Amino acid sequence: MKCSIHNAEAIGICSYCGRAICDQCPKPSGPRLVCSDACAAALAQAGKAMETILQKSVQNTRASAFYYFLCASGSAAGAIGAYFYLPSPFLIWFTGGCSVLFVITGTWYLLIARKQS
């Protein structure tokens, strides 16, 4: 493969645009090869965008865990209320079971959030 600029033997390809580059072309951009300053800037911007997306993902996972714990407390309150005010075994077991499932799911989301951060 030949370099797209110097027509010399290529040593690699640009991490951003995919052009072949020779040993005279690479610009310093950490461990990645890039062919120009524009590609280096675009690659850095893409890296920052990816980091932002990952941070937002962790925040969303924590918010989901909080929401599931909130739903668990509401279901538990419903089960207690059903026990005292509506002695319906189905309603008591259903809301109690939902509460347990919400706690399990909230804990699972919390563990995922801790693993991601």
N, C-alpha and C positions, 0 to 999 in steps of 0.2 A: 504494500500500500504506500502511496506517495503523499507527502504533505500537501495540503490544499493551498498553501501560500508559497513555499520555497521549492516545490517539486523535488524535494529530497526524500530519502527513505523515512517513513513515519516511525516514531517510537511509541505512539499511543493516540488516543482520541480525546477530544475535549469533553469534559464531564458535563458541560451544559449543552452545547450545540451539536456535538457528535462529529465534528470535523477532524480529519487526520492532522496530526501535528508532528513536526520534526524536533530535533534536540535544540534548535534555535528559537522555537516558538513559545514554549511554556512560560506562563507568568506564575509567580508564586501565589498559590491559593490553598495553603495547608497541604494536606496529603493528596489533593486532587489535581489533575492536569487541566489547565484551561488555555484557550488559544488567544484570548485578548482580555483587556481590562474590563470591557463590557460584560464578557461572559463571567469573569470573576465576581463582578458586582451583582449580576443577576443570580449567580449561584449562592452568594452570601445572603441575598434577599430571600431566596427560596428557602434557605436554611432557617432564617429567622421566622418565616411564615410557618414552617413545619414545627418549630419550637412553640410558637403561639398556639397552633392547633393542638399540640400535645398537652399544653397547660390548660387549655379550655376543656379538653377531654377529661382531665383529672377533676376539674371543677364540676363538670356535669355529672361525673360519677359520684362525687361527694354529695351533690344536691339530690341525686336519685336515692342515695342511701338515706339521707335525712327524710325525704318524702316517704320512703317505705317505713321508716320508724314512726313517722307521724301517722300513717295509715294503720300501723300495728296498734298504736295507742288508741286510735278511734275504734278499731274493731274490738279491742279488749274492753273498752268502755261500753260498746254495744252488747258484748257478751254479758257483762256484769248487769247492765240495764235489763237485758232479756231475762236474766235469772231472777231478778227481783220483781219486775213489772209484768212480764209476759212469760209465764212459765212454759215456754215451748222448747222442748229438748232439741228439736232440729235447729232452731234459731240460735240457741246457746252454743251447740256444737259447731255450727257453721261459722258464726262470727269468731268463736274461739280458735277454730282451725285457721281461719283467714288471718287472725292476729299472729299465730305461730308462723305461718308461711311468710307474712310480711317481715317478721323479725329475721327469719332465715335469709330472705332475699336482701334485706337491708345490710345484714352482716356480710353477705357475699359481695355486694357492691362496695362496702367499706374496705374489705380486704383487697379488692381489685384496685381501688383508689390508692391504697398504701403501696401496693406493688408497683404502680405506674410512677409514683413520685419518688 
